[in-house]
Amino acid sequence: MSTVTRLIRDALDAIRARNHYRVLRPFTAMGRGRLEREGTTLLDFSSNDYLGLSQHPLLKERAIEWTQRHGTGAGASRLVTGTSPLHMALERKLAAFKGSEAALIFASGWQANAAVIPAIVQAVPGAQVFTDRLVHSSLHHGCAAAGARQVRFRHNDLDHLEELLAARGDQAGARIILTESIFSMDGDGPDLARLTALAQHHDAFLILDEAHATGVTGPRGAGLSAALPGRVDLVIGTFSKAFGAFGAYVSGSQLLCDYLVNACSGFIFSTAPPPAVLGAIDAGLDLIPALDGERAHLAVMSEHVRGRLHAAGFDTGASTSQIVPLIIGDAAETLALTRRLEELGILAAAIRPPSVPPGSSRLRLALRATHDAADIERLLGSLIERAPKAA
């Protein structure tokens, strides 16, 4: 055994000892918020398919139709021969949906975050990057790839952000603020009206990740930033969650998108998204603006779940969205609860470090519009009998 292999083995043993070990588990989607695993049907509270669109007939039909008409692959990167009329039309349609001048499609949310941040920082040497300490790891990775030293503010604490912006007012000129509108592990978000006002006052460039907000919140499901047109400089989002498809986007000014086409390595050096993916996204853009009823149902259901769990003594953090964390703390206890729920036919995945800070392991309940009242009562009944106040 080589030295490197031995050290890898030791590192994996250490992961096991912390109850942080993970394995891949295959599931088959069945629709209506159900998955099948090894012949067992599970009520799914772990997926990000918030509107149930991954099983919608129109997305399937258009993905198949565009594949049959245009093939299975784009064949090249966007700046070679990978840009088709489909890409251009879809980006115009997306920009109209987001209320921005322009938009670009990326292969994944991780790729967009990890590549766009270095491209922006490259144009503004010495920029100070102010980040919420709990932003997604892909955003932290983007900052690291940019060589940018983060000035981290306490989670959603805009008073702290304002103090940091003011304290560093006489330092390097360019300022970038980086945060999310709905945080993936906590289900909460900042006061966007105040955040945009702070950015404007301190001449800061605001980047907002709307991965978990796109499709679910804002006017016509266009995300929380859409309620504040022109006040967020760059929005990054995904099509792999409420859109039920795959890929990611950025939206902003035409100037900004033109710059990214020329400077963003993740865009320049990646093969363009294929026709099937574009077709599913296109269908999602047709459907989502009209799904206000589904969004309202999801919001009411989420508030009901938070209220019942809080009354039972569970810690659901500061969630205000369809993501409801059930914060347990200890990783082993969290795993035990996940396993017990699975025995009852409910899938609620355990989230442990490094996905969340040490000591904050949790069940991350991801609600979806396809859950009905019986599904919710089944979940709540299974949890509340094990609640702290019931113990």
C-alpha positions as CSV (number, residue, x, y, z in Angstrom):
1,M,0.0,0.0,0.0
2,S,1.4,3.4,-1.0
3,T,1.8,6.2,1.4
4,V,-1.0,8.2,-0.3
5,T,-3.4,5.2,-0.3
6,R,-2.7,4.6,3.4
7,L,-3.3,8.3,4.3
8,I,-6.6,8.2,2.3
9,R,-7.7,5.1,4.2
10,D,-6.9,6.8,7.5
11,A,-8.8,9.9,6.4
12,L,-11.8,7.8,5.5
13,D,-11.6,6.0,8.9
14,A,-11.6,9.4,10.6
15,I,-14.8,10.3,8.7
16,R,-16.5,7.1,9.9
17,A,-15.4,7.8,13.5
18,R,-17.2,11.2,13.4
19,N,-20.4,9.7,12.0
20,H,-19.9,11.7,8.8
21,Y,-19.5,8.7,6.5
22,R,-21.7,8.7,3.4
23,V,-22.6,6.1,0.7
24,L,-24.5,6.3,-2.6
25,R,-28.0,5.0,-2.4
26,P,-30.1,4.5,-5.6
27,F,-33.7,5.7,-5.7
28,T,-36.3,5.6,-8.4
29,A,-38.7,8.6,-8.7
30,M,-42.3,7.6,-8.7
31,G,-44.0,11.0,-8.8
32,R,-46.3,12.8,-6.3
33,G,-43.4,13.1,-3.8
34,R,-42.6,9.4,-3.7
35,L,-39.4,7.4,-4.3
36,E,-38.7,3.7,-4.5
37,R,-35.7,2.0,-3.0
38,E,-35.1,-1.7,-3.0
39,G,-38.8,-2.4,-3.5
40,T,-40.0,0.0,-0.7
41,T,-42.0,3.1,-1.4
42,L,-40.9,6.2,0.6
43,L,-42.6,9.5,1.1
44,D,-39.9,11.9,0.0
45,F,-39.0,15.0,2.1
46,S,-35.5,15.3,0.9
47,S,-35.6,16.2,-2.8
48,N,-35.5,19.8,-4.1
49,D,-38.2,19.2,-6.8
50,Y,-40.3,21.8,-5.0
51,L,-43.1,22.1,-7.7
52,G,-42.9,18.4,-8.8
53,L,-42.0,19.5,-12.3
54,S,-39.4,16.8,-12.8
55,Q,-42.3,14.4,-13.5
56,H,-44.4,16.9,-15.5
57,P,-45.5,15.6,-18.9
58,L,-44.7,18.8,-20.7
59,L,-41.0,18.8,-19.5
60,K,-40.7,15.1,-20.6
61,E,-42.3,15.7,-24.0
62,R,-40.2,18.8,-24.8
63,A,-37.0,17.1,-23.7
64,I,-37.8,14.2,-26.0
65,E,-39.0,16.4,-28.8
66,W,-35.8,18.6,-28.8
67,T,-33.6,15.5,-28.6
68,Q,-35.3,13.9,-31.6
69,R,-35.0,17.2,-33.6
70,H,-31.6,18.3,-32.5
71,G,-29.6,15.3,-31.2
72,T,-28.2,14.3,-27.8
73,G,-25.3,16.7,-27.5
74,A,-24.2,20.2,-28.2
75,G,-20.9,19.0,-29.7
76,A,-18.7,21.9,-28.4
77,S,-18.3,24.7,-26.0
78,R,-20.4,27.9,-26.5
79,L,-17.6,29.9,-28.2
80,V,-16.7,27.2,-30.7
81,T,-19.8,25.6,-32.3
82,G,-21.8,24.8,-29.2
83,T,-24.1,27.8,-29.4
84,S,-27.3,27.0,-31.2
85,P,-30.4,29.1,-31.9
86,L,-32.0,27.1,-29.0
87,H,-29.4,28.5,-26.5
88,M,-29.9,32.1,-27.7
89,A,-33.7,31.9,-27.7
90,L,-33.8,30.3,-24.3
91,E,-31.5,32.9,-22.8
92,R,-33.7,35.7,-24.1
93,K,-36.8,34.0,-22.6
94,L,-35.0,33.5,-19.3
95,A,-33.9,37.2,-19.2
96,A,-37.6,38.2,-19.8
97,F,-38.6,35.9,-16.9
98,K,-36.1,37.3,-14.6
99,G,-36.7,40.9,-15.6
100,S,-33.1,41.5,-16.6
101,E,-31.3,42.7,-19.7
102,A,-29.5,39.4,-20.4
103,A,-28.9,35.9,-19.1
104,L,-26.5,33.0,-19.7
105,I,-27.0,29.3,-19.2
106,F,-24.4,27.2,-17.3
107,A,-24.0,23.4,-16.9
108,S,-24.6,23.4,-13.1
109,G,-25.1,25.7,-10.1
110,W,-21.7,24.6,-8.7
111,Q,-20.0,25.4,-11.9
112,A,-21.7,28.8,-12.2
113,N,-20.8,29.8,-8.6
114,A,-17.2,28.4,-8.7
115,A,-16.5,30.1,-12.1
116,V,-18.4,33.4,-12.1
117,I,-16.9,34.7,-8.8
118,P,-13.3,34.5,-10.0
119,A,-14.2,36.1,-13.3
120,I,-15.8,39.1,-11.5
121,V,-12.9,39.4,-9.1
122,Q,-10.4,39.2,-12.0
123,A,-11.9,42.5,-13.3
124,V,-11.5,44.3,-10.0
125,P,-8.1,43.5,-8.5
126,G,-8.0,44.0,-4.7
127,A,-11.8,43.8,-4.3
128,Q,-13.1,43.1,-0.9
129,V,-15.6,40.3,-0.9
130,F,-18.2,40.4,1.9
131,T,-19.8,37.0,2.3
132,D,-22.5,35.6,4.6
133,R,-20.6,32.9,6.6
134,L,-23.1,30.2,5.6
135,V,-23.2,30.7,1.9
136,H,-23.0,27.5,-0.2
137,S,-19.6,25.7,-0.5
138,S,-19.5,26.4,-4.2
139,L,-19.5,30.2,-3.4
140,H,-16.7,29.8,-0.9
141,H,-14.9,27.7,-3.5
142,G,-15.3,30.5,-6.1
143,C,-13.8,33.0,-3.6
144,A,-10.9,30.7,-3.0
145,A,-10.3,30.2,-6.7
146,A,-10.3,34.0,-7.1
147,G,-7.7,34.3,-4.4
148,A,-10.1,36.7,-2.6
149,R,-9.9,37.0,1.1
150,Q,-13.4,36.9,2.4
151,V,-14.8,39.4,4.9
152,R,-17.4,37.2,6.5
153,F,-20.5,38.6,8.3
154,R,-22.7,36.7,10.7
155,H,-25.5,34.8,9.1
156,N,-28.2,37.2,7.8
157,D,-26.9,39.8,10.2
158,L,-27.1,43.0,8.1
159,D,-26.1,45.1,11.1
160,H,-22.8,43.3,11.2
161,L,-22.5,43.6,7.4
162,E,-23.1,47.4,7.7
163,E,-20.4,47.7,10.4
164,L,-17.9,45.8,8.2
165,L,-18.7,47.9,5.1
166,A,-18.3,51.1,7.1
167,A,-15.1,50.0,8.9
168,R,-13.4,49.2,5.6
169,G,-14.7,52.3,3.8
170,D,-11.3,53.8,3.3
171,Q,-9.7,50.6,2.1
172,A,-9.6,49.0,-1.4
173,G,-12.3,50.7,-3.6
174,A,-14.2,47.8,-5.1
175,R,-16.7,45.9,-2.8
176,I,-18.6,42.8,-3.6
177,I,-21.4,41.4,-1.4
178,L,-22.2,37.7,-1.8
179,T,-25.2,35.9,-0.2
180,E,-28.3,33.8,-0.9
181,S,-32.0,34.7,-1.0
182,I,-33.0,31.3,0.6
183,F,-30.3,29.3,2.3
184,S,-30.3,25.7,1.4
185,M,-29.7,24.2,4.9
186,D,-31.6,26.7,7.0
187,G,-34.5,27.8,4.8
188,D,-34.0,31.5,5.8
189,G,-32.7,34.6,4.0
190,P,-31.8,38.2,4.5
191,D,-34.0,41.3,4.3
192,L,-33.4,41.9,0.6
193,A,-34.8,45.5,0.6
194,R,-32.3,46.5,3.3
195,L,-29.5,44.5,1.7
196,T,-29.9,46.2,-1.7
197,A,-30.0,49.6,0.0
198,L,-26.8,48.8,1.9
199,A,-25.1,47.7,-1.3
200,Q,-26.1,50.9,-3.1
201,H,-25.1,53.1,-0.2
202,H,-21.6,51.5,0.0
203,D,-21.2,51.2,-3.8
204,A,-21.0,47.4,-3.5
205,F,-21.7,45.0,-6.3
206,L,-24.4,42.6,-5.1
207,I,-24.3,38.9,-6.1
208,L,-27.4,36.8,-5.0
209,D,-27.7,33.1,-5.2
210,E,-31.4,32.2,-5.9
211,A,-31.0,28.5,-6.4
212,H,-33.8,27.6,-3.8
213,A,-35.9,30.7,-4.5
214,T,-36.3,30.4,-8.3
215,G,-39.7,29.0,-9.2
216,V,-40.9,29.1,-5.6
217,T,-41.0,32.8,-4.6
218,G,-41.3,36.3,-6.1
219,P,-43.6,37.6,-8.8
220,R,-44.5,34.7,-11.2
221,G,-42.0,32.5,-9.4
222,A,-39.0,34.6,-10.7
223,G,-37.3,34.6,-7.3
224,L,-37.1,37.2,-4.5
225,S,-34.9,39.5,-6.5
226,A,-37.6,40.0,-9.1
227,A,-39.6,42.0,-6.5
228,L,-36.7,44.5,-6.5
229,P,-36.0,45.1,-10.2
230,G,-32.6,46.5,-11.0
231,R,-31.3,46.4,-7.4
232,V,-29.3,43.1,-7.6
233,D,-26.3,43.3,-9.9
234,L,-26.0,39.6,-10.6
235,V,-28.4,36.7,-9.9
236,I,-27.3,33.1,-10.0
237,G,-29.8,30.3,-9.9
238,T,-30.5,26.7,-10.9
239,F,-32.9,24.7,-13.1
240,S,-32.3,21.5,-11.0
241,K,-34.7,22.4,-8.2
242,A,-38.1,24.0,-8.6
243,F,-37.7,23.9,-12.4
244,G,-37.4,20.1,-12.3
245,A,-34.6,20.0,-14.9
246,F,-30.9,20.6,-14.9
247,G,-28.3,23.3,-15.3
248,A,-28.0,26.9,-14.0
249,Y,-28.2,30.5,-15.1
250,V,-26.9,33.9,-14.4
251,S,-28.9,37.1,-15.1
252,G,-27.9,40.7,-15.1
253,S,-26.9,43.5,-17.4
254,Q,-25.9,42.9,-21.0
255,L,-22.5,44.4,-20.2
256,L,-22.0,41.8,-17.4
257,C,-23.1,38.8,-19.6
258,D,-20.9,40.0,-22.4
259,Y,-17.9,40.1,-20.0
260,L,-18.6,36.6,-18.7
261,V,-18.7,35.2,-22.2
262,N,-15.2,36.5,-22.6
263,A,-13.7,36.0,-19.1
264,C,-15.6,33.2,-17.2
265,S,-13.6,29.9,-17.6
266,G,-16.5,27.7,-16.6
267,F,-18.6,29.1,-19.5
268,I,-15.7,29.3,-22.0
269,F,-14.2,25.8,-21.5
270,S,-17.4,23.7,-20.9
271,T,-19.4,21.9,-23.5
272,A,-22.8,23.6,-24.0
273,P,-25.9,22.1,-22.4
274,P,-27.6,19.6,-24.7
275,P,-31.0,19.9,-26.4
276,A,-32.8,17.6,-23.9
277,V,-31.9,19.9,-21.0
278,L,-32.8,23.0,-23.0
279,G,-36.2,21.6,-23.9
280,A,-37.0,20.8,-20.2
281,I,-35.9,24.3,-19.2
282,D,-38.0,25.8,-21.9
283,A,-41.1,23.9,-20.8
284,G,-40.5,25.0,-17.2
285,L,-40.3,28.6,-18.3
286,D,-43.8,28.1,-19.9
287,L,-45.3,26.5,-16.8
288,I,-43.8,28.3,-13.8
289,P,-45.3,31.8,-14.1
290,A,-48.8,30.3,-13.9
291,L,-48.2,28.2,-10.8
292,D,-49.2,30.8,-8.2
293,G,-51.7,28.3,-6.7
294,E,-48.9,25.7,-6.1
295,R,-46.6,28.4,-4.6
296,A,-49.4,29.5,-2.2
297,H,-50.1,25.9,-1.2
298,L,-46.3,25.3,-0.6
299,A,-46.1,28.5,1.6
300,V,-49.2,27.6,3.7
301,M,-48.0,24.0,4.1
302,S,-44.5,25.2,5.2
303,E,-45.9,27.5,7.8
304,H,-48.1,24.8,9.2
305,V,-45.2,22.3,9.4
306,R,-42.9,24.9,11.2
307,G,-45.7,25.8,13.6
308,R,-46.5,22.2,14.6
309,L,-42.9,21.2,15.0
310,H,-42.0,24.3,17.0
311,A,-45.0,23.7,19.3
312,A,-43.7,20.1,19.8
313,G,-40.3,21.4,21.0
314,F,-38.3,21.0,17.9
315,D,-35.7,23.6,16.8
316,T,-36.6,24.7,13.2
317,G,-34.2,27.6,13.2
318,A,-35.2,30.8,11.4
319,S,-36.8,29.1,8.4
320,T,-39.3,31.1,6.4
321,S,-39.5,28.9,3.3
322,Q,-40.2,25.4,2.0
323,I,-37.0,24.2,3.6
324,V,-37.6,23.4,7.2
325,P,-34.5,22.2,9.2
326,L,-35.1,20.0,12.2
327,I,-31.9,20.8,14.1
328,I,-30.8,17.9,16.3
329,G,-27.2,18.7,17.0
330,D,-25.5,15.4,17.4
331,A,-24.7,13.5,14.2
332,A,-25.3,10.0,15.6
333,E,-28.8,11.1,17.0
334,T,-29.6,12.6,13.6
335,L,-28.7,9.5,11.8
336,A,-30.8,7.4,14.2
337,L,-33.9,9.6,13.6
338,T,-33.4,9.4,9.9
339,R,-33.2,5.6,10.0
340,R,-36.3,5.3,12.2
341,L,-38.3,7.5,9.8
342,E,-37.2,5.4,6.9
343,E,-38.5,2.3,8.7
344,L,-41.9,4.2,8.8
345,G,-41.7,4.8,5.0
346,I,-40.5,8.5,5.2
347,L,-37.3,9.8,3.7
348,A,-35.8,12.7,5.5
349,A,-32.1,12.7,4.9
350,A,-29.6,13.5,7.7
351,I,-27.5,16.5,7.0
352,R,-24.1,16.5,8.8
353,P,-20.9,18.4,8.7
354,P,-19.3,19.6,6.5
355,S,-22.6,20.5,4.9
356,V,-23.6,22.3,8.1
357,P,-21.5,23.7,11.0
358,P,-20.3,21.2,13.6
359,G,-22.9,20.5,16.3
360,S,-25.8,21.4,14.1
361,S,-26.6,18.1,12.3
362,R,-30.2,18.1,11.2
363,L,-33.0,16.6,9.2
364,R,-33.6,18.9,6.2
365,L,-37.3,18.7,5.4
366,A,-37.8,19.8,1.8
367,L,-41.5,20.3,1.2
368,R,-43.1,20.3,-2.3
369,A,-46.3,21.3,-3.8
370,T,-47.2,17.7,-4.6
371,H,-47.4,16.9,-0.9
372,D,-51.0,16.8,0.3
373,A,-52.5,17.1,3.7
374,A,-52.3,13.4,4.4
375,D,-48.6,13.4,3.5
376,I,-47.9,16.2,5.9
377,E,-49.9,14.7,8.8
378,R,-48.0,11.4,8.3
379,L,-44.7,13.2,8.6
380,L,-45.8,15.3,11.6
381,G,-47.3,12.3,13.4
382,S,-44.1,10.3,12.9
383,L,-41.9,13.2,14.2
384,I,-44.1,14.6,17.1
385,E,-44.3,11.3,18.9
386,R,-40.5,11.5,19.1
387,A,-40.4,15.2,19.9
388,P,-38.5,16.8,22.9
389,K,-41.7,17.7,24.7
390,A,-43.1,14.2,24.2
391,A,-40.0,12.6,25.7
